[in-house]
């Protein structure tokens, strides 16, 4: 697969923004503390990430698909933990 510079920029940006979710997911999994996490914010964020994923699939845009697929999964995990641990 040949990556052009625009796709490469997209993949690097996707890696940066997607990996930013990891510290929150790890901290929440370890501590089970979700009191200070906004349920509404994560619900809206997850919906938006899902819609970006659908958009990326429609466009067949690899950076959009990868970034939003992984980000949506990570946001869903925090949302699930927020609902579970309140």
ABEGO torsion letter per residue (X at the ends): XBBBAAAAAAAAAAAAAAAAAAAAAAAAAAAGBAAABBAAAAAAAAAAAAAAAAAAAAAGBAAAAAAAAAAAAAAAAAAAAAAAAX
